[in-house]
Amino acid sequence: MAANSGQWNNNTAFLLAATGSAVGLGNIWGFPYKAGENGGGLFVLLYIFFVITLGLPVFMAEVFIGKKGKSNPVSSVETLAKASNSSKSWNIIGYGGILASLIIAGYYAVIAGFVINYGFISASGVDVGAAEAIYTAEKANFWEMTMWFSIFLFGSGFVVANGIDKGIDKAMRFLLPMLFVLVFAMVGYGAIAGDFAAGLSYLFSWKADDFSAGTIQAAIGQAFFSMSIGMGTLMAFGSYMPSDQKVSRASSVVVTADTGVALLAGLAIFPLALGLGFSPNAGDTLVFVTMTEVFAQLGSIGQFVGPLFYFLLAVAAFSSMISILEPSVAFLSQKFSMTRVKATSIIMAVCFGLSLVSVAGHNVWNDVAIGALDNTFEAMKYFADDFLLLLVGTGMSIFVGWRLQGALDNDILGIENKALMNLWVFILKWVSPIFLMLIWTLGNLQILFGIRFF
Ligand code: PHE
């Protein structure tokens, strides 16, 4: 029998936890490299556009389900489905979210492990021109990668096992201020040591030539991932919200902070990279190869700034990882009435296995393609980020827009303006399902079968 979940014991806990969740590798590792790959300014503008028009509405829908359902992602959806005379099968949204969160946990820990490793590498000093070779060597080392991700994974498991107040809230209170100080410090340093004007223009200038369907898809996928939508995290955190907190306002704060940090990460990385003569379009090795080369060029000061940069990434990743684990831990502990420690241990075992598969994709199974995808790491990333995430997002949008229409109580939502309320429901009912499914279909046809329409 599903039990009700606990509650945060204060009004800032949700804001801190959801911001800690949203701001992660997606912002500092993902956003700058995707902006770099997709021509800079146009990607950034599309990103912001989708955050406002689709991301925020679906974000609110997810938090709403959690806050009203007051339980883990699966039980919350079941409760609301029952109350609205809908089929219990809507709970597939909850299960889909949990599945996505476990797979993400599996590969996320591996990238975070890389980050920790790079903190030490940059501290020990890197010769100019050596970054590429270091990356190749590190990637090839199965056991070393396993060691780094294990430290990260079990560290975040420890926090989650301690519960939502003594574990998550307490950790976020410490991690988030640190994260913001580090981001601003990095932007400040980039402005002094790099070419700030070039970075700014790279981030915001309009390069229409680089526009393609892929740019739209990348911007939407990135927006949803970065806001932690579609993995049950926001439902779980929403369920712990105190009753007087309003979904609309809290969501807007978190989404604004998340977008702000993504832009700041761009402003930390681009001025430095461009200022020292590197192009920021290296793809997903931007923060590992390009930035390591940047720190090498900076000489001894690089041995100080480099570790600071990777520490920032590690802090951001850690607070997100905690939130990635929460939906499944909440589900297990509530559904099967087990202690959080036991539930966390089971989830740790599952994630450890998934992370091993993800590590192997970098080395021992590097050549083992999964269909059209290069290796197991890419396959996990694809299945969670590009396949499941938009599906669950669409499911939540339809569920709230169509099935819960009569139950959208404003005490929980706090949308005072009638026109805004109608707009929100309209987006959930029509705009986001149609648009997300269109993008989902086009994207998957392209990735899986190489079929391109425009
Ligand atoms: N939003 C996080 C990031 O940007 C990742 C994340 C996804 C966290 C899903 C929780 C749930 O890195």
Boltz pocket constraint, residues with backbone or C-beta under 6 A from the ligand:
constraints:
  - pocket:
      binder: B
      contacts: [[A, 21], [A, 22], [A, 23], [A, 24], [A, 25], [A, 26], [A, 27], [A, 104], [A, 224], [A, 225], [A, 226], [A, 227], [A, 228], [A, 229], [A, 231], [A, 233], [A, 320], [A, 321], [A, 323], [A, 324]]
      max_distance: 6.0
